Amino acid sequence: MITIWPVVAYVLYRRLDPARALIWTILAGYLILPPLTAYNLPVVPDFDKTSIPNLAALVFAMFVLGDRISLWPQGVVGRCLMVVFVLSPFATVLTNADPITIFDGDVQGMRIYDSVAAIANQMIRILPFFLARRYLASAAALRALTLALVVAGFAYSVPMLIETQLSPQMNVWVYGFFQHDFFQTIRAGGYRPVVFLQHGLWVAFFALMSLMAAAVLLREGPAARRPWWLVAVIYLLLLLLACKSFGPIAYAIGLVPVVLFAPRRVQVGLAAGLAVIVVSYPLLRGAHLVPLEAIMAFAESISAERAESLAYRIGNEEQLLAHAALRPWFGWGGYGRNLILDPVTGRILTIPDGEWIITLGIYGWFGYIAEFGLVALPLVLLCREALLQRGAVISAHAAGIALILAANLVDLLPNGTLVSLTWLMAGGLLGYAEMLSRARRQVRVPQAIERRTAI
């Protein structure tokens, strides 16, 4: 499947317009290709379900469409974040050449080779961001992305519902192995679907994306089609409940009403506010401003099992935060150096779950700000344009995708759900915000010239 995916992408780029070809190359690859499977070749990064669709999308955009893809955002902040995101692994390697002493065998230091591989991986990971900024920067393209999330949600619901009844077996039946701990799929007297993703939480969050996208189409679609979109929303809501994951259900309770009833500027403002909170979260944790005890009490009131899981995560994060503080700027690098290790056996004593603590531990503050800043930047820029252009109409689909991206950012605190779709949404919104900014400047320049002429 990994080998033939470039062929699938080629067919998509030959038969569809650029926006939909990009969307389905990345989206279908994320949902269908096997997890934890890769061609591990020397020197070059692994070819897996993330890198192959990303590289195929870039190659066919350049050689089938004949386009040149810009790697530079429009503003200074975006360009600085991009440079730091790509180059910070090199600084991480230079500051982690020393091995970590373990009685049973030292953990090796980082090498120059590691910096080359890390920079290549960073570039491949972020390819959907560049491509979406080029092809998904219009209201029509963002509508195509919204519709694709709903269509994919309906298609994926079939294996999901099968797994809720028969247990997660799709990956075993198709690819011959199970990708995670089966015990974690048992929940509330049934099963959480996993299908071809890394974990049941990833499937539940994708169901949330589809639900929120359907809510956007319900609100903004033609009146004649709204009964059908209402059925779609109800079906996808039931599908999300069948995933038995508290986090995505909580996001749906908080955000779906906003999608359905709030003005677009409120939606964009809320998305930007959530983005700022997420980016500043490590600072708030370090300053002990996050009410962990209140959060624990709330979790206890809902479920003792959920409270126990949350307490375990928080305990791990506190240890990893203290460890990350020893090398705060560029982190500890790879090979498990960012984790707490048994000094005798080298056994891993902590398990990081959230993307924020993983990034902070590996790449330090520079890597964290660059990665989370790039994801959050489109939301902040879109909010800025909504505030500066009082007469401008923000696309309903842009506002809806902004809320989905904001929910994804929030989910990066407890989970590692930073996937290709995240970068795809962020890139599309960045291109859309930059388009609004250019339009605003083009309106202001003639006005300034006219006033000077009159004087």
C-alpha positions, -999 to 999 in steps of 0.1 A, spaced: 0 0 0 28 24 8 45 16 -25 14 21 -46 3 53 -29 23 76 -53 4 59 -82 -29 67 -64 -18 103 -59 -8 106 -96 -43 95 -106 -58 121 -82 -37 149 -96 -45 140 -132 -83 138 -126 -91 163 -99 -85 200 -95 -53 209 -74 -72 216 -42 -91 183 -41 -62 163 -54 -41 176 -24 -69 170 1 -75 134 -9 -39 125 -13 -32 135 23 -66 127 39 -70 92 23 -34 83 30 -38 93 66 -69 71 70 -60 41 48 -23 34 49 -9 11 75 5 25 108 39 17 123 51 5 89 79 21 70 107 15 45 138 22 67 164 32 42 199 45 51 205 83 52 171 93 39 141 95 63 117 66 67 90 62 40 57 57 59 20 67 59 30 103 66 60 109 44 48 91 13 16 111 8 34 143 16 62 137 -8 38 124 -35 17 156 -32 48 178 -36 63 159 -65 30 159 -85 23 195 -77 57 204 -92 58 180 -122 21 173 -130 8 208 -123 41 226 -131 39 248 -100 66 263 -78 58 260 -41 69 288 -19 84 278 15 80 313 29 50 327 47 40 363 40 49 379 73 81 382 93 68 362 123 59 332 100 93 333 83 111 333 117 91 304 130 98 285 98 135 290 100 136 280 137 113 249 130 136 236 103 170 245 118 165 240 156 172 203 153 208 212 143 212 232 175 197 203 194 223 179 181 252 203 188 241 206 224 236 169 230 268 153 218 274 138 253 261 103 261 238 97 291 255 74 316 236 42 323 251 13 342 238 -13 317 249 7 287 251 44 280 225 62 258 245 76 229 250 112 222 236 130 191 257 130 159 258 154 129 241 127 109 211 130 133 208 167 125 205 160 88 179 133 93 160 155 118 159 185 94 148 163 65 120 149 87 109 183 98 107 194 61 87 163 51 63 167 81 54 203 72 49 197 34 11 198 37 14 232 53 33 246 23 10 229 -2 -22 239 15 -11 275 17 -8 274 -21 -39 254 -30 -64 258 -2 -62 295 3 -97 303 -11 -131 300 4 -140 274 -23 -110 253 -15 -118 254 23 -153 244 15 -139 214 -5 -119 205 26 -149 207 48 -170 185 25 -141 160 22 -140 156 60 -177 148 60 -174 123 31 -144 106 47 -162 105 80 -191 86 64 -168 62 46 -147 56 77 -178 50 98 -183 16 82 -151 0 96 -155 20 128 -190 6 135 -178 -29 127 -150 -26 152 -173 -13 179 -191 -46 177 -164 -71 168 -134 -54 184 -106 -36 165 -96 -61 138 -94 -41 106 -57 -36 107 -52 -73 115 -75 -85 87 -59 -61 61 -23 -57 72 -17 -87 95 -9 -70 128 -24 -50 156 -9 -15 161 -14 -9 198 -23 -23 232 -56 -42 228 -65 -36 264 -68 1 258 -96 -5 232 -119 -20 258 -142 7 272 -176 9 288 -186 -27 281 -176 -24 244 -147 -14 221 -132 17 208 -125 16 170 -89 20 159 -92 10 122 -59 20 105 -48 48 128 -24 48 157 -49 47 185 -86 49 193 -81 85 204 -70 94 169 -101 78 154 -123 96 179 -107 130 171 -112 124 134 -149 116 141 -150 150 159 -135 167 128 -162 152 106 -190 162 130 -179 198 132 -175 199 94 -210 186 90 -222 213 114 -207 240 92 -224 226 61 -257 223 80 -256 260 90 -243 274 56 -258 249 31 -288 256 9 -321 254 27 -333 225 5 -303 204 17 -303 212 54 -325 182 64 -299 160 49 -271 178 66 -291 175 99 -292 138 94 -255 138 88 -248 157 120 -269 134 141 -253 103 125 -217 116 130 -226 126 166 -237 91 173 -205 78 157 -185 100 180 -203 87 210 -196 52 198 -159 60 200 -162 62 238 -135 89 242 -143 116 267 -120 143 253 -134 146 218 -170 143 232 -162 172 255 -148 193 226 -180 185 206 -202 197 235 -183 230 237 -177 237 200 -205 223 179 -230 248 194 -205 276 185 -203 263 149 -241 263 147 -250 295 163 -221 319 169 -212 347 144 -182 340 123 -160 367 140 -168 351 174 -158 317 160 -125 331 147 -118 350 179 -125 319 201 -102 298 179 -74 324 182 -79 326 220 -76 289 224 -45 289 203 -28 315 225 -37 295 256 -23 263 242 10 280 231 15 295 265 5 263 284 40 252 293 47 286 309 14 284 328 23 249 340 58 259 350 44 289 369 18 266 386 -11 287 372 -30 257 358 -56 245 384 -46 209 383 -64 200 416 -97 215 402 -92 196 370 -86 164 389 -117 169 410 -138 175 379 -124 143 364 -132 124 396 -168 136 395 -172 121 360 -153 88 363 -128 73 388 -112 55 359 -107 87 339 -94 105 370 -68 78 376 -57 80 340 -54 118 342 -35 116 374 -10 92 358 -5 116 329 -1 146 351 25 128 372 45 119 341 43 154 328 56 169 361 87 146 359 93 153 323 89 191 328 116 189 355 138 169 331 132 193 302 142 222 324 177 209 326 182 216 289 155 242 282 165 259 250 171 231 225 160 200 245 176 166 249 173 152 214 163 117 204 171 81 214 149 84 244 171 111 260 141 133 266 126 106 289 133 96 325 155 65 324 164 40 351 201 48 359 209 11 362 189 -7 335 180 22 312 144 12 314 120 40 305 102 52 337 79 79 321 56 78 291 48 111 274 14 114 259 9 151 250 26 165 219 36 196 239 57 177 264 72 155 237 83 185 216 95 204 246 116 175 258 132 167 224 137 202 209 134 225 239 117 259 239 129 269 204 114 238 189 82 240 208 76 277 200 84 271 163 61 240 160 31 252 180 36 287 167 33 276 131 0 258 139 -14 287 159 -2 315 137 -30 311 110 -57 314 137 -41 346 151 -37 362 117 -73 353 107 -86 369 139 -65 400 131 -81 403 97 -116 398 112 -109 427 136 -92 450 110 -117 445 82 -150 453 97 -168 451 64 -151 419 52 -170 386 53 -150 357 67 -159 325 49 -180 302 70 -159 273 60 -127 292 71 -143 299 105 -153 262 108 -119 249 99 -104 274 123 -124 259 152 -115 224 141 -78 234 141 -82 251 175 -97 219 189 -68 200 175 -44 224 192 -62 218 225 -60 181 220 -22 184 217 -20 190 254 -32 155 264 -24 136 232 0 135 203 -26 141 175 -4 165 154 -9 147 121 -8 156 84 -44 169 85 -34 194 112 -7 209 89 -32 208 60 -58 229 79 -31 253 92 -16 259 58 -50 265 42 -60 290 68 -27 307 66 -31 312 29 -66 324 34 -56 349 60 -27 362 38 -52 366 10 -74 387 32 -44 408 42 -34 414 6 -69 425 -2 -70 449 27 -37 465 17 -48 469 -19 -79 488 -8 -59 512 14 -31 521 -10 -54 539 -36 -71 558 -8 -38 571 5 -28 583 -30 -61 600 -36 -58 620 -3 -23 631 -12 -35 642 -47 -63 662 -32 -40 681 -9 
